[in-house]
Amino acid sequence: MSVLSFIRRGAAVLAASLALGGAALAQTGPLVSTEWLEKNLSDPKVRIVEVSVEPGIYERGHIPGAQNIAWHTDLVETVSRDIARPEKFQALARKLGVDKDVTVVLYGDNNNWFAAWGAWVFDIYGLRDNVKLLDGGRKKWELEKRPVATNPVPVKASSFTVGEPNKALRARLTDVVASVEKKSDARILDIRSPDEFSGKIIAPAGFQELALRAGHIPGSVNVPWARAVNQADGTLKSPEELKKLYAEVGIDGSKPVITSCRIGERSSHTWFILSRVLGYQAANYDGSWTEYGNVVGLPISNPAGTVWGGK
Amino acid sequence: MSISDDSGALDYELARRQAGAEPIRLPPLRFIVAAVVAAAIAVSIYLVGRHGDPAPQLQLSLILGAAFGFVLQRARFCFFCIWKDWLDRRDPRGLLGILTALVVGLAGYTLIYGAWLPDPTGARLPPTAHIGPVGPALLLAGLAFGAGMAISGSCISAHLYRLGEGSPTAPFALIGAGLGFILGFLSWNELYLLTISDSPVLWLPRQLGYGGALVAGLAVLGATAWCLLRAGRSSDQEASQKVQTDPVATIFLRRWPSWLGGLFVGLIGVAAYLRLSPLGVTAELGSRSRQLATGLDWLPARLEGLDSFRGCATLIRETLLTPNGLFIAGLVAAAFAAALAAGEFKPRRPTGGHVLRGLVGGVLLGWGTVFGLGCTVGTLLSGISAGAVSGWVFGMGLIAGTTVTLKLGRRLRLLD
């Protein structure tokens, strides 16, 4: 290679990396667009991770260069039903090449439910502002006929060190009970369907009844998660619309919010909106209705009066 | 009289005859019907692609189903007949066809695994691959399925393509299989708690690595082929036949050699796994039977653990069109078209024997499929291709069940 061509190539590489680095830095919000992501697919400082729930969907075609997280095994403790322990999360993050200095883009099927759950776990372990959701997730990427790939791309492991879990992001049963008993000023936002909220049904169609009581946590308000989403392409509504949507039920960021659903994964979608998009103080209650709905004798609101097993 | 462009059609025909040419004949009716069926399949593929939801999956299911049905019929790829050829005449060709399918499947799956799950040593299994629990229930399933094959004369996939040939037994075997499914669901909870819940799910690449599992699988298949070739008798009849070189006749009229059928079966299996889900022919039958029995309130409210296993899933689907439903529809329709074209569509009025053997054998096939989590296609072919121990164990049960039932049935003069 001649000296001249070497210099020319070096300059081109430098210019390209500056341009890409600039683009990555320019993406400061909690969401990235499909367009931005496609332009930054080869940026070494961008890690794309799919968190889908349908088995085989990642393997049969994913955003080029994306890696895979299996929600139900990688991010949880399967036996004790807890979020992944710090050591397990650290090992996963290192394997994915994730660290505080790379932009992590999470996306998935089902309107990013599980990707949002991933963002919540990442946040608990100290990865917050550099972790983003792909707005519209898999749905929008496919609708726009953008390319998918199946070949694995080798990733250099990182030396990420896990931080102390940020407990403020995770609501436990005691936090919820404190809110019910008015010992804290946290508001509970239940994002299940109106029929689950009213107690007409205990679980959505097609799911086992994993709680024995019907209804909702007293004092909680109901905004089904899907109302925050543009149905056409799965993107989130604008921050102004979202602010208005939650203000209608009295959630305006002036008081801390606890998001809750059935098992805590749809509610992380709403948690992401409140915490990351609107900047409210929000915690996700991953015990959700399968925990609260099963605790003997805790106060309950059951407008429909459904009783499990009774005929 | 000369033949010219302005001669009338009758003059033209007359002149041809005078010139000693054969009179023009329309192709036989069966070709016309076969062409119509083929066109109907093509139109269905187009319509499913336009209106299906999700269109790409449903459309590809129909296409692969049609391809599978065509191949099964052309090669007459029937696991039981192949085994009987070996038992009665020591003819190894059919078995070599099955081995070919397994070799192609094993190599193809390994190729895909390398991309989907580069490291097989962790706790994860490759998505959707048919890797089932290995235990006494699986062996029992193989035995029952094998007995069902011997009694009804085929396995489920072969009954499906034979439906397209007008077989008098196939419809009753499939009805029997539906009943067998329901009996299987009814006995599921007991057997699950007794043994299946403790049965390990064994995947060879986890222990041996991809290379090791592939080499081990190929070695076993290769050794089996070598034994078959040594112990088998080659049929001289075939060799003395005049070799037909007309490609149209070779494809559409003459029976394909088994190895060619096996090659295509293996390739279709790999294609199905890559793009849709592992090949299987019982999911639709199973889930419709379950839907029916659930609707009639026959089944327990919960079938413990059944839906958490890999294999031909019998989850009830609410939609009319399902991928496996279209796969089966394509299979039967293409087998019908292929049988028509080859002159092998020979419907017969079923006798009492056909009905009885179909129903009894079918019940065993259905019961075996529930506990085997699939049949000769879903568990044997897709399982062995996937590196699952369950595929091999089911296969061993199958061979034992068929052989014993056939020999016993012949001794009692119940089977021929």
Interface residues (C-beta under 8 A of the other chain):
Chain A: P55 G56 Y58 E59 R60 A70 T73 T150 N151 P152
Chain B: A115 W116 L117 P118 A123 R124 P126 P127 T128 L274 R275 S277
